[in-house]
Amino acid sequence: MVDAYTAEGIDVYLYFSIIDWNNKDYRSSTPKTEAEKESYNRFLTFTRNQLFELMDNYPQMKGFWFDGTWDKSWIDAYQYTYQLEKDLRAAHPGLIIGSRFRNDEYGKRHFDSNGDLLGDYEQGWERKLPAKYEWLNGNDWDCVMTIPPNGWGYIKDWSQFYTKTSYDLLDMLMQSVSMGGNFVLNFGPDGNGQMHTGENKLAKEIGDWMKWNSEAVYGVTHAPLEPSPYGYYTQKGTALYLTVFNRPVNNLVRIKIPRTATHIPTRAGLLASKAALKMKFTNIGIDLDKNVYFDISLPADFISKDPFVIKIDTKPGKIDARELEKAHM
């Protein structure tokens, strides 16, 4: 599996759960007696050996995605986990480890007692998304999401609760990417490795959408613009992308650009079809407004049952509203 993903150019991260219910030396509470301490130390050695075995067997791996690190026994083993992280990184240069692997000596997880991020990226966004980009403080991060409300393993019967649709998941994906994050979607295979038929359906629907719109998803960064009521901005180089989930009733997609921007929109088009769209500068005439506006016209006969992406090309330059009034786009 690791070879297959690597051959496709997909980075592989290995999930590793510290909790091990099949190991007799595993315990959730802090060991107190000498016998308990000796037993738990055997478990820690066992865990260390497993991690190094995985790195030796799969040198293509990029990092570990850790789980089950909230037990008091693991929290109190902070000296061990601190050293283990250093040893793992020394053995596999460039290894990526998230913020949920270990805590500091005061029991603080994800962020230490000084407020600094533990690890390479923030992993506190489990089944939730930040409302504002500023909350992230510039940290790399991921959102881990389930399809059923809180279903991590295989669930045979989905009829008893709401399960997320491809629209729900694409919306969460683009919200994550628009704020510089990764979106990690959990699939729960059965004991034979088979996915739920609902998961197969979602994978196909999302994959079909990505065939046409992946340019707005992969290799993009956060765009420093106000959130759009129509959807989510991403950017790559001089290209700005707006993934539209809420189509305006008048078919005019109005984008708001700060007057201090260093790039000027020059043309717009639909990403999937490459069809050009008419774009014009719009002077709203609001006193002391710190923004300028551009209206992008969607053809009345353009129909899409899925979210769609508008690609906006820009060029370096300063916003001059007086000059834009003269421009014909």
PATORNU-926459 format. One record per residue: residue in one letter; z, x, y of N, C-alpha, C in turn. Coordinates in pm, whole numbers, plus 50000, padded with zeros to 5 digits. Example, Ala and Ser with C-alpha at 12.3 -4.5 7.8 and 13.67 -1.06 7.14 Angstrom:
("A"; (50780; 51319; 49431); (50780; 51230; 49550); (50780; 51320; 49670))
("S"; (50708; 51285; 49775); (50714; 51367; 49894); (50787; 51290; 50003))
This chain:
("M"; (50000; 50083; 49879); (50000; 50000; 50000); (50000; 50087; 50126))
("V"; (50083; 50191; 50126); (50088; 50280; 50242); (49953; 50348; 50262))
("D"; (49888; 50391; 50152); (49756; 50454; 50163); (49653; 50356; 50217))
("A"; (49660; 50229; 50171); (49562; 50129; 50214); (49574; 50100; 50363))
("Y"; (49696; 50082; 50411); (49716; 50056; 50553); (49675; 50177; 50637))
("T"; (49713; 50296; 50590); (49680; 50418; 50664); (49528; 50435; 50674))
("A"; (49456; 50403; 50565); (49310; 50414; 50565); (49247; 50320; 50667))
("E"; (49313; 50209; 50696); (49263; 50113; 50795); (49307; 50149; 50937))
("G"; (49382; 50259; 50951); (49428; 50300; 51083); (49549; 50224; 51132))
("I"; (49622; 50160; 51038); (49742; 50082; 51074); (49866; 50166; 51046))
("D"; (49949; 50188; 51147); (50072; 50264; 51129); (50168; 50189; 51038))
("V"; (50232; 50261; 50948); (50325; 50202; 50853); (50469; 50239; 50889))
("Y"; (50552; 50136; 50900); (50696; 50154; 50915); (50762; 50094; 50791))
("L"; (50858; 50162; 50736); (50923; 50114; 50615); (51053; 50043; 50648))
("Y"; (51064; 49921; 50602); (51189; 49844; 50616); (51293; 49903; 50521))
("F"; (51414; 49919; 50572); (51522; 49970; 50487); (51651; 49897; 50521))
("S"; (51708; 49830; 50421); (51835; 49761; 50440); (51950; 49849; 50395))
("I"; (52044; 49870; 50485); (52164; 49946; 50448); (52246; 49868; 50345))
("I"; (52255; 49738; 50363); (52329; 49654; 50268); (52261; 49661; 50131))
("D"; (52340; 49688; 50029); (52287; 49700; 49892); (52384; 49632; 49796))
("W"; (52357; 49506; 49767); (52449; 49427; 49684); (52449; 49472; 49538))
("N"; (52351; 49553; 49498); (52345; 49598; 49359); (52412; 49733; 49336))
("N"; (52459; 49793; 49442); (52525; 49922; 49429); (52676; 49900; 49427))
("K"; (52742; 49945; 49320); (52886; 49920; 49304); (52969; 49991; 49411))
("D"; (52913; 50092; 49475); (52987; 50166; 49577); (52969; 50108; 49717))
("Y"; (52879; 50012; 49729); (52859; 49947; 49859); (52978; 49856; 49892))
("R"; (53016; 49853; 50018); (53122; 49764; 50064); (53095; 49730; 50210))
("S"; (53139; 49612; 50251); (53117; 49571; 50389); (53235; 49606; 50480))
("S"; (53355; 49610; 50422); (53474; 49640; 50502); (53500; 49791; 50503))
("T"; (53580; 49833; 50599); (53613; 49974; 50611); (53698; 50019; 50492))
("P"; (53660; 50127; 50424); (53742; 50176; 50312); (53877; 50227; 50363))
("K"; (53982; 50196; 50288); (54117; 50233; 50332); (54183; 50332; 50235))
("T"; (54180; 50304; 50109); (54244; 50393; 50012); (54153; 50512; 49985))
("E"; (54211; 50616; 49924); (54133; 50735; 49891); (54022; 50700; 49793))
("A"; (54052; 50612; 49698); (53950; 50571; 49600); (53836; 50497; 49669))
("E"; (53870; 50410; 49765); (53766; 50336; 49837); (53682; 50430; 49923))
("K"; (53746; 50528; 49984); (53673; 50625; 50067); (53579; 50709; 49981))
("E"; (53627; 50751; 49865); (53544; 50829; 49775); (53424; 50748; 49728))
("S"; (53448; 50621; 49696); (53341; 50533; 49652); (53238; 50513; 49762))
("Y"; (53284; 50488; 49885); (53190; 50462; 49993); (53112; 50588; 50032))
("N"; (53176; 50703; 50020); (53105; 50828; 50046); (52990; 50847; 49946))
("R"; (53013; 50804; 49822); (52904; 50810; 49723); (52788; 50721; 49768))
("F"; (52823; 50604; 49823); (52719; 50512; 49871); (52643; 50575; 49988))
("L"; (52714; 50641; 50079); (52647; 50704; 50193); (52553; 50814; 50146))
("T"; (52594; 50892; 50048); (52508; 50996; 49993); (52385; 50935; 49925))
("F"; (52409; 50827; 49852); (52300; 50754; 49787); (52199; 50704; 49891))
("T"; (52248; 50649; 50002); (52161; 50598; 50108); (52080; 50711; 50170))
("R"; (52146; 50820; 50199); (52077; 50936; 50256); (51965; 50984; 50164))
("N"; (51995; 50994; 50036); (51895; 51042; 49940); (51775; 50948; 49932))
("Q"; (51802; 50817; 49939); (51692; 50721; 49936); (51599; 50740; 50055))
("L"; (51656; 50761; 50173); (51575; 50776; 50293); (51489; 50902; 50287))
("F"; (51549; 51011; 50240); (51470; 51134; 50230); (51364; 51123; 50121))
("E"; (51394; 51049; 50015); (51295; 51027; 49909); (51175; 50949; 49963))
("L"; (51200; 50849; 50045); (51092; 50771; 50104); (51005; 50857; 50195))
("M"; (51067; 50943; 50276); (50989; 51030; 50364); (50908; 51130; 50284))
("D"; (50965; 51180; 50174); (50892; 51276; 50089); (50774; 51209; 50019))
("N"; (50795; 51086; 49971); (50691; 51018; 49895); (50580; 50960; 49984))
("Y"; (50616; 50926; 50108); (50519; 50861; 50198); (50517; 50933; 50333))
("P"; (50465; 51056; 50335); (50468; 51135; 50459); (50385; 51073; 50572))
("Q"; (50295; 50974; 50538); (50215; 50909; 50643); (50297; 50813; 50727))
("M"; (50413; 50772; 50677); (50494; 50673; 50747); (50529; 50719; 50888))
("K"; (50540; 50623; 50979); (50568; 50655; 51119); (50715; 50638; 51154))
("G"; (50786; 50552; 51079); (50926; 50530; 51114); (50993; 50435; 51017))
("F"; (51122; 50418; 51037); (51202; 50323; 50959); (51237; 50203; 51046))
("W"; (51235; 50085; 50984); (51282; 49962; 51048); (51409; 49922; 50973))
("F"; (51525; 49951; 51033); (51653; 49935; 50963); (51708; 49794; 50978))
("D"; (51783; 49754; 50875); (51847; 49623; 50873); (51986; 49639; 50810))
("G"; (52072; 49540; 50835); (52203; 49538; 50770); (52298; 49645; 50818))
("T"; (52293; 49677; 50948); (52377; 49786; 50999); (52498; 49734; 51078))
("W"; (52535; 49609; 51053); (52644; 49548; 51131); (52778; 49549; 51057))
("D"; (52781; 49591; 50931); (52907; 49591; 50856); (53006; 49689; 50917))
("K"; (53134; 49654; 50909); (53238; 49739; 50967); (53240; 49876; 50900))
("S"; (53210; 49882; 50772); (53209; 50011; 50702); (53105; 50104; 50764))
("W"; (52985; 50052; 50794); (52879; 50134; 50854); (52912; 50168; 51000))
("I"; (52968; 50073; 51071); (53005; 50097; 51211); (53108; 50209; 51222))
("D"; (53205; 50211; 51129); (53310; 50313; 51134); (53263; 50449; 51084))
("A"; (53144; 50453; 51023); (53089; 50580; 50973); (52999; 50644; 51079))
("Y"; (53035; 50632; 51207); (52947; 50674; 51316); (52918; 50823; 51315))
("Q"; (53013; 50905; 51269); (52985; 51049; 51264); (52875; 51079; 51161))
("Y"; (52883; 51009; 51047); (52781; 51024; 50943); (52646; 50977; 50993))
("T"; (52639; 50860; 51057); (52510; 50805; 51100); (52449; 50888; 51212))
("Y"; (52534; 50944; 51300); (52485; 51030; 51407); (52416; 51153; 51349))
("Q"; (52481; 51215; 51251); (52423; 51334; 51189); (52300; 51299; 51106))
("L"; (52305; 51184; 51038); (52193; 51143; 50955); (52068; 51122; 51040))
("E"; (52083; 51060; 51156); (51966; 51040; 51241); (51905; 51174; 51282))
("K"; (51989; 51270; 51318); (51938; 51403; 51355); (51865; 51468; 51238))
("D"; (51921; 51455; 51117); (51860; 51517; 51000); (51727; 51451; 50965))
("L"; (51720; 51319; 50977); (51594; 51248; 50948); (51485; 51292; 51045))
("R"; (51519; 51303; 51170); (51420; 51343; 51270); (51376; 51488; 51250))
("A"; (51468; 51574; 51211); (51433; 51714; 51187); (51338; 51727; 51068))
("A"; (51358; 51644; 50966); (51276; 51650; 50845); (51139; 51586; 50864))
("H"; (51128; 51495; 50960); (51002; 51422; 50981); (50977; 51413; 51132))
("P"; (50925; 51522; 51193); (50904; 51524; 51338); (50823; 51404; 51386))
("G"; (50869; 51342; 51494); (50802; 51225; 51548); (50845; 51094; 51485))
("L"; (50940; 51098; 51390); (50989; 50977; 51325); (51044; 50880; 51428))
("I"; (51006; 50753; 51416); (51050; 50650; 51511); (51160; 50566; 51448))
("I"; (51273; 50555; 51519); (51389; 50480; 51472); (51434; 50388; 51585))
("G"; (51454; 50262; 51554); (51493; 50165; 51656); (51641; 50166; 51686))
("S"; (51681; 50076; 51774); (51818; 50076; 51828); (51921; 50017; 51734))
("R"; (51881; 49958; 51621); (51978; 49893; 51535); (52026; 49982; 51421))
("F"; (51984; 50107; 51417); (52021; 50196; 51307); (52169; 50231; 51309))
("R"; (52220; 50267; 51426); (52358; 50314; 51431); (52425; 50270; 51561))
("N"; (52553; 50295; 51568); (52634; 50265; 51687); (52701; 50392; 51735))
("D"; (52762; 50385; 51852); (52837; 50503; 51899); (52981; 50496; 51849))
("E"; (53062; 50590; 51893); (53199; 50601; 51842); (53289; 50486; 51886))
("Y"; (53241; 50405; 51982); (53317; 50289; 52027); (53266; 50159; 51966))
("G"; (53176; 50171; 51872); (53124; 50053; 51803); (53012; 49982; 51875))
("K"; (52962; 50039; 51983); (52854; 49975; 52059); (52721; 49992; 51985))
("R"; (52647; 49881; 51970); (52519; 49882; 51902); (52406; 49854; 52001))
("H"; (52290; 49907; 51971); (52168; 49895; 52052); (52178; 49978; 52181))
("F"; (52285; 49959; 52256); (52310; 50040; 52375); (52449; 50100; 52364))
("D"; (52462; 50229; 52396); (52592; 50293; 52382); (52685; 50254; 52496))
("S"; (52802; 50312; 52497); (52904; 50274; 52594); (52867; 50311; 52737))
("N"; (52767; 50398; 52753); (52718; 50433; 52886); (52600; 50345; 52927))
("G"; (52560; 50254; 52837); (52447; 50167; 52866); (52312; 50225; 52830))
("D"; (52312; 50341; 52764); (52186; 50406; 52725); (52138; 50353; 52590))
("L"; (52007; 50342; 52576); (51947; 50291; 52453); (51974; 50384; 52337))
("L"; (52015; 50326; 52224); (52033; 50403; 52100); (51902; 50396; 52022))
("G"; (51838; 50509; 52001); (51711; 50510; 51930); (51592; 50509; 52024))
("D"; (51474; 50486; 51965); (51349; 50500; 52039); (51303; 50371; 52106))
("Y"; (51347; 50258; 52055); (51305; 50132; 52116); (51410; 50025; 52089))
("E"; (51410; 49922; 52173); (51513; 49818; 52167); (51479; 49712; 52063))
("Q"; (51576; 49684; 51974); (51554; 49589; 51865); (51646; 49468; 51873))
("G"; (51695; 49438; 51993); (51788; 49327; 52005); (51722; 49191; 52018))
("W"; (51588; 49188; 52026); (51518; 49061; 52048); (51475; 49001; 51915))
("E"; (51572; 48956; 51839); (51545; 48894; 51710); (51543; 48742; 51726))
("R"; (51428; 48682; 51701); (51405; 48538; 51718); (51433; 48493; 51861))
("K"; (51402; 48581; 51955); (51411; 48545; 52097); (51322; 48638; 52177))
("L"; (51289; 48595; 52298); (51201; 48671; 52386); (51266; 48684; 52523))
("P"; (51246; 48798; 52591); (51300; 48811; 52727); (51225; 48719; 52822))
("A"; (51299; 48656; 52911); (51237; 48567; 53009); (51169; 48645; 53120))
("K"; (51218; 48765; 53149); (51163; 48844; 53258); (51141; 48987; 53213))
("Y"; (51033; 49046; 53260); (51001; 49185; 53227); (51111; 49279; 53275))
("E"; (51173; 49245; 53387); (51274; 49334; 53446); (51395; 49349; 53354))
("W"; (51420; 49251; 53267); (51535; 49260; 53176); (51523; 49380; 53082))
("L"; (51402; 49430; 53060); (51378; 49535; 52960); (51408; 49674; 53013))
("N"; (51418; 49688; 53145); (51453; 49816; 53206); (51362; 49930; 53163))
("G"; (51236; 49899; 53137); (51141; 50003; 53102); (51146; 50050; 52958))
("N"; (51231; 49989; 52875); (51242; 50032; 52735); (51128; 49976; 52652))
("D"; (51084; 50054; 52553); (50998; 49998; 52449); (51082; 49900; 52368))
("W"; (51016; 49799; 52311); (51094; 49695; 52242); (51005; 49618; 52146))
("D"; (51067; 49544; 52056); (50991; 49451; 51973); (51066; 49319; 51961))
("C"; (50989; 49213; 51932); (51044; 49082; 51901); (51015; 49055; 51754))
("V"; (51117; 49021; 51677); (51099; 48989; 51536); (51115; 48839; 51520))
("M"; (51012; 48773; 51465); (51008; 48628; 51462); (50982; 48577; 51321))
("T"; (51043; 48463; 51290); (51019; 48396; 51164); (50926; 48277; 51184))
("I"; (50869; 48228; 51075); (50783; 48109; 51082); (50867; 47982; 51071))
("P"; (50950; 47965; 50966); (51052; 47859; 50970); (51160; 47900; 51071))
("P"; (51250; 47811; 51108); (51349; 47842; 51212); (51426; 47972; 51189))
("N"; (51481; 47990; 51069); (51555; 48114; 51039); (51529; 48155; 50895))
("G"; (51403; 48147; 50854); (51368; 48176; 50716); (51310; 48314; 50700))
("W"; (51389; 48404; 50641); (51345; 48542; 50622); (51286; 48566; 50483))
("G"; (51331; 48491; 50384); (51280; 48506; 50249); (51180; 48396; 50216))
("Y"; (51151; 48386; 50087); (51054; 48285; 50043); (51118; 48147; 50046))
("I"; (51050; 48051; 50110); (51095; 47912; 50113); (50980; 47827; 50059))
("K"; (51003; 47764; 49946); (50896; 47690; 49880); (50856; 47565; 49957))
("D"; (50956; 47490; 50005); (50930; 47361; 50069); (50946; 47374; 50219))
("W"; (50835; 47364; 50291); (50838; 47374; 50437); (50851; 47237; 50503))
("S"; (50852; 47131; 50427); (50845; 46997; 50485); (50974; 46953; 50552))
("Q"; (51084; 47024; 50526); (51213; 46979; 50576); (51242; 47024; 50719))
("F"; (51159; 47109; 50775); (51184; 47155; 50912); (51053; 47193; 50980))
("Y"; (51060; 47215; 51110); (50941; 47255; 51186); (50905; 47399; 51154))
("T"; (50779; 47423; 51126); (50731; 47559; 51108); (50630; 47590; 51219))
("K"; (50636; 47710; 51269); (50554; 47747; 51384); (50405; 47743; 51350))
("T"; (50327; 47696; 51445); (50182; 47691; 51430); (50121; 47822; 51478))
("S"; (49992; 47840; 51454); (49925; 47960; 51504); (49927; 47962; 51657))
("Y"; (49926; 47845; 51722); (49935; 47840; 51868); (50072; 47891; 51915))
("D"; (50178; 47846; 51847); (50312; 47894; 51880); (50317; 48047; 51870))
("L"; (50264; 48098; 51761); (50275; 48242; 51733); (50186; 48324; 51825))
("L"; (50067; 48274; 51857); (49982; 48344; 51952); (50045; 48347; 52090))
("D"; (50111; 48238; 52127); (50181; 48233; 52256); (50292; 48338; 52261))
("M"; (50370; 48347; 52152); (50478; 48447; 52146); (50421; 48588; 52142))
("L"; (50311; 48606; 52069); (50246; 48737; 52064); (50206; 48783; 52203))
("M"; (50138; 48696; 52278); (50088; 48737; 52409); (50200; 48751; 52510))
("Q"; (50306; 48671; 52495); (50421; 48691; 52583); (50483; 48828; 52558))
("S"; (50494; 48864; 52431); (50549; 48995; 52397); (50462; 49108; 52451))
("V"; (50332; 49101; 52422); (50242; 49208; 52463); (50234; 49218; 52615))
("S"; (50241; 49104; 52683); (50232; 49105; 52829); (50351; 49177; 52892))
("M"; (50460; 49187; 52818); (50578; 49258; 52868); (50596; 49392; 52797))
("G"; (50488; 49443; 52741); (50489; 49577; 52684); (50557; 49589; 52549))
("G"; (50575; 49477; 52477); (50645; 49480; 52350); (50554; 49462; 52230))
("N"; (50611; 49483; 52112); (50543; 49453; 51987); (50596; 49321; 51932))
("F"; (50509; 49246; 51869); (50550; 49120; 51806); (50545; 49138; 51656))
("V"; (50661; 49126; 51591); (50673; 49147; 51447); (50694; 49012; 51381))
("L"; (50597; 48969; 51301); (50603; 48837; 51238); (50645; 48852; 51092))
("N"; (50751; 48781; 51054); (50805; 48791; 50918); (50732; 48697; 50822))
("F"; (50687; 48753; 50710); (50634; 48674; 50599); (50730; 48690; 50482))
("G"; (50754; 48580; 50409); (50849; 48584; 50297); (50780; 48558; 50164))
("P"; (50730; 48662; 50096); (50662; 48642; 49967); (50760; 48599; 49859))
("D"; (50705; 48535; 49754); (50790; 48497; 49640); (50813; 48616; 49548))
("G"; (50878; 48592; 49435); (50912; 48701; 49343); (50793; 48772; 49283))
("N"; (50676; 48710; 49289); (50553; 48771; 49238); (50468; 48833; 49348))
("G"; (50523; 48834; 49469); (50448; 48892; 49580); (50346; 48800; 49643))
("Q"; (50349; 48673; 49608); (50254; 48576; 49663); (50309; 48514; 49791))
("M"; (50222; 48504; 49891); (50262; 48441; 50016); (50257; 48289; 50001))
("H"; (50336; 48223; 50083); (50329; 48077; 50092); (50190; 48039; 50142))
("T"; (50135; 47928; 50094); (50002; 47886; 50139); (49998; 47866; 50290))
("G"; (50112; 47823; 50347); (50119; 47807; 50492); (50106; 47940; 50564))
("E"; (50163; 48045; 50507); (50151; 48178; 50566); (50008; 48228; 50559))
("N"; (49942; 48204; 50445); (49802; 48244; 50433); (49715; 48175; 50537))
("K"; (49744; 48047; 50561); (49668; 47971; 50661); (49691; 48029; 50802))
("L"; (49816; 48059; 50834); (49846; 48115; 50965); (49782; 48252; 50982))
("A"; (49787; 48334; 50877); (49728; 48468; 50885); (49579; 48459; 50914))
("K"; (49510; 48365; 50850); (49366; 48349; 50872); (49338; 48300; 51014))
("E"; (49416; 48203; 51060); (49392; 48149; 51194); (49416; 48255; 51301))
("I"; (49524; 48330; 51286); (49554; 48436; 51383); (49449; 48546; 51373))
("G"; (49411; 48581; 51249); (49309; 48684; 51230); (49175; 48645; 51289))
("D"; (49136; 48518; 51273); (49010; 48470; 51331); (49013; 48481; 51483))
("W"; (49126; 48448; 51543); (49139; 48456; 51689); (49132; 48602; 51735))
("M"; (49196; 48691; 51657); (49199; 48832; 51695); (49061; 48897; 51687))
("K"; (48974; 48847; 51600); (48840; 48904; 51589); (48768; 48900; 51723))
("W"; (48795; 48797; 51801); (48726; 48780; 51929); (48807; 48829; 52049))
("N"; (48938; 48838; 52034); (49023; 48860; 52151); (49114; 48982; 52141))
("S"; (49096; 49065; 52038); (49188; 49177; 52017); (49186; 49277; 52132))
("E"; (49077; 49281; 52207); (49069; 49374; 52320); (49181; 49349; 52421))
("A"; (49226; 49224; 52430); (49332; 49188; 52525); (49470; 49210; 52465))
("V"; (49476; 49255; 52339); (49603; 49269; 52268); (49635; 49414; 52234))
("Y"; (49539; 49485; 52178); (49565; 49622; 52130); (49546; 49724; 52241))
("G"; (49640; 49817; 52251); (49628; 49927; 52345); (49643; 49887; 52491))
("V"; (49701; 49769; 52515); (49717; 49722; 52653); (49859; 49751; 52703))
("T"; (49878; 49734; 52831); (50008; 49753; 52893); (50044; 49630; 52975))
("H"; (50165; 49630; 53022); (50211; 49526; 53114); (50134; 49534; 53245))
("A"; (50091; 49420; 53296); (50022; 49414; 53426); (50125; 49378; 53533))
("P"; (50137; 49456; 53638); (50240; 49432; 53741); (50202; 49318; 53835))
("L"; (50190; 49199; 53778); (50156; 49079; 53856); (50260; 48972; 53830))
("E"; (50269; 48876; 53923); (50357; 48763; 53899); (50310; 48687; 53776))
("P"; (50402; 48632; 53696); (50361; 48553; 53579); (50266; 48442; 53619))
("S"; (50168; 48417; 53535); (50067; 48315; 53563); (50105; 48183; 53498))
("P"; (50082; 48070; 53564); (50108; 47941; 53502); (50007; 47908; 53392))
("Y"; (49897; 47985; 53386); (49793; 47956; 53288); (49815; 48027; 53155))
("G"; (49888; 48138; 53157); (49906; 48215; 53034); (49967; 48351; 53063))
("Y"; (49909; 48456; 53003); (49971; 48589; 53009); (49869; 48696; 53045))
("Y"; (49911; 48787; 53136); (49829; 48900; 53176); (49858; 49021; 53087))
("T"; (49753; 49095; 53055); (49765; 49230; 53001); (49660; 49314; 53073))
("Q"; (49671; 49446; 53061); (49571; 49529; 53125); (49545; 49655; 53044))
("K"; (49425; 49711; 53063); (49385; 49835; 52997); (49288; 49907; 53089))
("G"; (49327; 50022; 53140); (49243; 50091; 53236); (49220; 50005; 53360))
("T"; (49093; 49983; 53395); (49061; 49901; 53512); (49035; 49755; 53474))
("A"; (49057; 49721; 53347); (49034; 49583; 53302); (49165; 49505; 53301))
("L"; (49159; 49385; 53355); (49273; 49294; 53355); (49236; 49174; 53268))
("Y"; (49328; 49133; 53183); (49301; 49021; 53092); (49402; 48909; 53119))
("L"; (49351; 48787; 53119); (49437; 48669; 53129); (49409; 48581; 53008))
("T"; (49506; 48571; 52918); (49494; 48484; 52802); (49542; 48345; 52843))
("V"; (49450; 48250; 52844); (49476; 48117; 52898); (49522; 48022; 52787))
("F"; (49642; 47971; 52801); (49695; 47868; 52712); (49696; 47732; 52782))
("N"; (49708; 47734; 52916); (49716; 47611; 52994); (49595; 47605; 53087))
("R"; (49493; 47535; 53045); (49371; 47526; 53123); (49390; 47432; 53242))
("P"; (49353; 47474; 53363); (49370; 47386; 53479); (49272; 47269; 53475))
("V"; (49318; 47154; 53522); (49235; 47033; 53514); (49112; 47043; 53604))
("N"; (49117; 47124; 53709); (49001; 47138; 53798); (48909; 47253; 53758))
("N"; (48941; 47318; 53645); (48861; 47429; 53593); (48857; 47551; 53684))
("L"; (48951; 47559; 53778); (48962; 47676; 53865); (49087; 47755; 53827))
("V"; (49066; 47872; 53774); (49178; 47959; 53738); (49206; 48049; 53857))
("R"; (49317; 48027; 53921); (49350; 48101; 54044); (49442; 48218; 54009))
("I"; (49397; 48338; 54039); (49480; 48457; 54015); (49535; 48508; 54148))
("K"; (49655; 48558; 54140); (49729; 48601; 54258); (49745; 48754; 54251))
("I"; (49694; 48823; 54353); (49698; 48969; 54356); (49779; 49014; 54479))
("P"; (49876; 49105; 54462); (49952; 49152; 54578); (49861; 49224; 54679))
("R"; (49889; 49205; 54806); (49811; 49274; 54909); (49825; 49425; 54899))
("T"; (49933; 49471; 54834); (49955; 49615; 54818); (49885; 49672; 54695))
("A"; (49811; 49589; 54621); (49745; 49635; 54499); (49649; 49748; 54528))
("T"; (49631; 49836; 54430); (49541; 49951; 54445); (49407; 49929; 54376))
("H"; (49388; 49809; 54316); (49261; 49776; 54253); (49217; 49637; 54299))
("I"; (49087; 49621; 54319); (49031; 49496; 54367); (48948; 49431; 54255))
("P"; (48969; 49303; 54225); (48885; 49235; 54127); (48739; 49234; 54172))
("T"; (48648; 49264; 54080); (48506; 49268; 54114); (48425; 49163; 54040))
("R"; (48459; 49134; 53914); (48386; 49032; 53839); (48474; 48982; 53725))
("A"; (48435; 48866; 53673); (48513; 48804; 53566); (48419; 48745; 53463))
("G"; (48470; 48733; 53340); (48390; 48674; 53233); (48477; 48634; 53116))
("L"; (48422; 48556; 53026); (48494; 48518; 52904); (48483; 48633; 52804))
("L"; (48596; 48677; 52753); (48596; 48793; 52664); (48517; 48766; 52537))
("A"; (48538; 48650; 52475); (48477; 48623; 52344); (48324; 48614; 52351))
("S"; (48273; 48544; 52451); (48129; 48522; 52459); (48058; 48618; 52553))
("K"; (48133; 48693; 52633); (48078; 48784; 52735); (48009; 48709; 52849))
("A"; (48024; 48577; 52853); (47961; 48498; 52959); (48027; 48526; 53093))
("A"; (47945; 48550; 53195); (47997; 48576; 53329); (48053; 48448; 53390))
("L"; (48156; 48465; 53472); (48219; 48353; 53541); (48214; 48378; 53691))
("K"; (48192; 48272; 53767); (48190; 48284; 53912); (48332; 48308; 53963))
("M"; (48346; 48407; 54051); (48477; 48438; 54109); (48461; 48452; 54260))
("K"; (48550; 48390; 54335); (48543; 48402; 54480); (48682; 48422; 54538))
("F"; (48686; 48494; 54651); (48811; 48512; 54724); (48849; 48381; 54790))
("T"; (48978; 48346; 54781); (49027; 48220; 54835); (49139; 48249; 54935))
("N"; (49119; 48212; 55060); (49220; 48231; 55162); (49307; 48105; 55169))
("I"; (49427; 48113; 55112); (49516; 47997; 55110); (49568; 47965; 55250))
("G"; (49588; 48071; 55331); (49633; 48051; 55468); (49781; 48026; 55483))
("I"; (49860; 48084; 55392); (50005; 48071; 55402); (50058; 48187; 55486))
("D"; (50133; 48155; 55590); (50183; 48258; 55681); (50277; 48354; 55608))
("L"; (50260; 48482; 55636); (50342; 48590; 55578); (50327; 48601; 55426))
("D"; (50221; 48547; 55372); (50197; 48557; 55227); (50169; 48703; 55191))
("K"; (50235; 48751; 55089); (50216; 48890; 55045); (50108; 48903; 54939))
("N"; (50035; 48794; 54913); (49933; 48795; 54809); (49799; 48751; 54864))
("V"; (49694; 48786; 54787); (49562; 48728; 54808); (49523; 48658; 54679))
("Y"; (49424; 48570; 54686); (49392; 48484; 54572); (49243; 48488; 54542))
("F"; (49214; 48477; 54413); (49076; 48468; 54367); (49066; 48349; 54272))
("D"; (48965; 48266; 54292); (48940; 48153; 54204); (48828; 48187; 54107))
("I"; (48856; 48169; 53979); (48757; 48190; 53874); (48718; 48053; 53819))
("S"; (48589; 48022; 53823); (48542; 47890; 53782); (48506; 47888; 53634))
("L"; (48566; 47794; 53562); (48528; 47771; 53423); (48419; 47666; 53417))
("P"; (48313; 47688; 53341); (48207; 47585; 53331); (48263; 47455; 53276))
("A"; (48217; 47345; 53332); (48265; 47214; 53288); (48234; 47190; 53141))
("D"; (48124; 47250; 53093); (48085; 47228; 52954); (48147; 47331; 52858))
("F"; (48234; 47419; 52911); (48300; 47516; 52825); (48417; 47448; 52754))
("I"; (48411; 47447; 52623); (48515; 47383; 52541); (48572; 47486; 52445))
("S"; (48702; 47491; 52439); (48769; 47581; 52345); (48893; 47512; 52291))
("K"; (48902; 47506; 52159); (49020; 47446; 52098); (49134; 47547; 52085))
("D"; (49103; 47673; 52113); (49202; 47780; 52102); (49229; 47841; 52239))
("P"; (49339; 47914; 52254); (49357; 47992; 52375); (49237; 48086; 52393))
("F"; (49199; 48113; 52516); (49084; 48201; 52540); (49121; 48305; 52645))
("V"; (49043; 48412; 52649); (49074; 48526; 52736); (48968; 48540; 52843))
("I"; (49013; 48552; 52967); (48927; 48588; 53078); (48947; 48736; 53107))
("K"; (48838; 48811; 53104); (48844; 48954; 53138); (48802; 48972; 53283))
("I"; (48884; 49042; 53359); (48858; 49064; 53501); (48843; 49214; 53524))
("D"; (48725; 49256; 53565); (48702; 49397; 53596); (48749; 49425; 53738))
("T"; (48805; 49542; 53758); (48854; 49581; 53890); (48799; 49719; 53926))
("K"; (48809; 49751; 54052); (48772; 49885; 54098); (48882; 49936; 54192))
("P"; (48902; 50067; 54198); (49003; 50121; 54289); (48971; 50084; 54433))
("G"; (49073; 50054; 54507); (49055; 50020; 54648); (49173; 49942; 54701))
("K"; (49178; 49929; 54832); (49284; 49854; 54897); (49238; 49713; 54928))
("I"; (49331; 49620; 54919); (49301; 49481; 54951); (49286; 49465; 55102))
("D"; (49170; 49421; 55145); (49146; 49392; 55286); (49093; 49249; 55293))
("A"; (49182; 49155; 55326); (49145; 49014; 55324); (49028; 48983; 55417))
("R"; (49021; 49054; 55528); (48911; 49027; 55623); (48777; 49066; 55564))
("E"; (48776; 49177; 55491); (48652; 49219; 55427); (48616; 49128; 55310))
("L"; (48719; 49084; 55238); (48693; 48997; 55124); (48635; 48863; 55169))
("E"; (48672; 48820; 55287); (48617; 48695; 55339); (48464; 48703; 55351))
("K"; (48414; 48827; 55374); (48271; 48846; 55391); (48199; 48864; 55258))
("A"; (48279; 48896; 55154); (48216; 48933; 55026); (48160; 48810; 54954))
("H"; (48057; 48834; 54877); (47999; 48729; 54793); (48011; 48776; 54648))
("M"; (48085; 48700; 54567); (48111; 48741; 54430); (48051; 48640; 54334))
